Amino acid sequence: MSVCVVGLGLMGSALARRLKNVGFDVVVFNRSLDKAKMLAKEVGVSFAESPGKCCKEADVTALFVADDEALIDVVLMPGGIAEEVRNRDVVNMSTVSTAISLRISRVVENGGGRYVEAPVWGSISEVLEGKLIAMVASSKELSENVKRFLSAVAQRTIIVGEIPKAMALKLALNQLNMVVVAILSETLPFLKLYGIDFKIFEELVKGSWMEPIVSRYLKRAIEEHPPRFKVELAAKDLQCFIESARIHKLNTPITAATMQRYLEATINGYGEKDYPNIAKYILDTLEKLKKP
Ligand SMILES: NC(=O)c1ccc[n+]([C@@H]2O[C@H](COP(=O)([O-])OP(=O)(O)OC[C@H]3O[C@@H](n4cnc5c(N)ncnc54)[C@H](OP(=O)(O)O)[C@@H]3O)[C@@H](O)[C@H]2O)c1
């Protein structure tokens, strides 16, 4: 069975490696073609020059692109997936707004293809080990090819219902996660300004409901390390949540304030860093302000 992977960022390139390792035929496409050529050579898979060609060559097309705009581009631009989708399965693993996922599902289905929403919980290591949790929605029964693909990458598949329920579930998950983590970007600078060692705070919360949050995210918030999930994508996920809430007239001011914090960090050069590093962004800003 062959799988086309569109979007070779942190997640898509890990997906291509995973699929190759477990014996699928893999073809890859990326907007920056050089990245696709390099990965294809390194991993031993083939590459396509357009998303449409990639989709045509494979049984299942997995989309792992950044955001709404990227999804629209790879599906609808000339040479896009919409041109070659007849009798193909398209599995969208990107996190996008519910309205865009719904719109793209209609494009794929009007073109004679099958669209599956499968946003995932987990990051690079979970992709490489096939341990993602996939949230799945589809208007039709999943094909055997899609089932095979999902079982190669996900240890759990949660069937949520019709489109866009899986995307809504994923956005709710990320909203809670990212809002909670963003709070540390105020807690930690506050402690710092009062000269309180973070270790005392860590010790204090031991045994309380806050312990897992602080022990999981403190180091990740203040130290520089390779990103698992970028600050700019956290801003995008929260924006998608806000948009997807707005169409149902749900006001989400807490999420909006949090989104602005991730966006502010992005504008100030922290967009490519790991999302808990928004605390580091504030701590670094305080340090800069101290300098004469
Ligand atoms: N990282 C995680 O832990 C994680 C976990 C679950 C879900 N996700 C979701 O999975 C998706 C990919 O995440 P990632 O971490 O792999 O992001 P990433 O490293 O930033 O990669 C983004 C990918 O999207 C492509 N892209 C951006 N704009 C495009 C456009 N206009 N047209 C075509 N392609 C475009 C990029 O191509 P170029 O190389 O040309 O820029 C790149 O291949 C996102 O929706 C993210 O929210 C991520």
The ligand as a MOL file (V3000), in Angstrom:
LIG
                    3D

  0  0  0     0  0            999 V3000
M  V30 BEGIN CTAB
M  V30 COUNTS 48 52 0 0 0
M  V30 BEGIN ATOM
M  V30 1 N 4.2930 19.4650 16.2590 0
M  V30 2 C 3.3630 18.8310 16.9440 0
M  V30 3 O 3.6190 18.3270 18.0500 0
M  V30 4 C 1.9500 18.6700 16.4100 0
M  V30 5 C 1.1000 17.7540 17.0600 0
M  V30 6 C -0.2030 17.5690 16.5730 0
M  V30 7 C -0.6490 18.2980 15.4770 0
M  V30 8 N 0.1970 19.1960 14.8800 0 CHG=1
M  V30 9 C -0.3430 19.9460 13.7280 0
M  V30 10 O 0.2140 19.3630 12.5420 0
M  V30 11 C 0.4630 20.3810 11.5540 0
M  V30 12 C 1.9540 20.4110 11.1950 0
M  V30 13 O 2.6850 20.6940 12.3780 0
M  V30 14 P 4.2880 20.7440 12.4000 0
M  V30 15 O 4.6820 20.8350 13.8240 0
M  V30 16 O 4.8360 19.6660 11.5260 0 CHG=-1
M  V30 17 O 4.5160 22.1840 11.7020 0
M  V30 18 P 5.8240 22.7580 10.9250 0
M  V30 19 O 7.0310 22.0570 11.3660 0
M  V30 20 O 5.7410 24.2310 11.0770 0
M  V30 21 O 5.5260 22.3760 9.3930 0
M  V30 22 C 4.5240 23.0380 8.6710 0
M  V30 23 C 4.4120 22.4510 7.2780 0
M  V30 24 O 3.3620 23.1540 6.5780 0
M  V30 25 C 3.8810 23.6020 5.3150 0
M  V30 26 N 3.2110 24.8350 4.8990 0
M  V30 27 C 3.0970 26.0030 5.5780 0
M  V30 28 N 2.3980 26.9130 4.8640 0
M  V30 29 C 2.1130 26.3180 3.6690 0
M  V30 30 C 1.3970 26.7280 2.5130 0
M  V30 31 N 0.8430 27.9520 2.4190 0
M  V30 32 N 1.2750 25.8560 1.4940 0
M  V30 33 C 1.8050 24.6230 1.5810 0
M  V30 34 N 2.4850 24.1570 2.6580 0
M  V30 35 C 2.6200 24.9940 3.6960 0
M  V30 36 C 5.3630 23.8300 5.5750 0
M  V30 37 O 6.0550 23.8590 4.3390 0
M  V30 38 P 7.5000 24.6080 4.1940 0
M  V30 39 O 8.5230 23.6100 4.6470 0
M  V30 40 O 7.5720 24.9450 2.7620 0
M  V30 41 O 7.4350 25.8230 5.1030 0
M  V30 42 C 5.6840 22.5970 6.4280 0
M  V30 43 O 5.8290 21.4620 5.6240 0
M  V30 44 C -0.0470 21.6970 12.1780 0
M  V30 45 O -1.3840 21.8900 11.8090 0
M  V30 46 C 0.0420 21.4330 13.6740 0
M  V30 47 O -0.8390 22.2410 14.4270 0
M  V30 48 C 1.4840 19.3910 15.3130 0
M  V30 END ATOM
M  V30 BEGIN BOND
M  V30 1 1 1 2
M  V30 2 2 2 3
M  V30 3 1 2 4
M  V30 4 1 4 5
M  V30 5 2 4 48
M  V30 6 2 5 6
M  V30 7 1 6 7
M  V30 8 2 7 8
M  V30 9 1 8 9
M  V30 10 1 8 48
M  V30 11 1 9 10
M  V30 12 1 9 46
M  V30 13 1 10 11
M  V30 14 1 11 12
M  V30 15 1 11 44
M  V30 16 1 12 13
M  V30 17 1 13 14
M  V30 18 2 14 15
M  V30 19 1 14 16
M  V30 20 1 14 17
M  V30 21 1 17 18
M  V30 22 2 18 19
M  V30 23 1 18 20
M  V30 24 1 18 21
M  V30 25 1 21 22
M  V30 26 1 22 23
M  V30 27 1 23 24
M  V30 28 1 23 42
M  V30 29 1 24 25
M  V30 30 1 25 26
M  V30 31 1 25 36
M  V30 32 1 26 27
M  V30 33 1 26 35
M  V30 34 2 27 28
M  V30 35 1 28 29
M  V30 36 1 29 30
M  V30 37 2 29 35
M  V30 38 1 30 31
M  V30 39 2 30 32
M  V30 40 1 32 33
M  V30 41 2 33 34
M  V30 42 1 34 35
M  V30 43 1 36 37
M  V30 44 1 36 42
M  V30 45 1 37 38
M  V30 46 2 38 39
M  V30 47 1 38 40
M  V30 48 1 38 41
M  V30 49 1 42 43
M  V30 50 1 44 45
M  V30 51 1 44 46
M  V30 52 1 46 47
M  V30 END BOND
M  V30 END CTAB
M  END
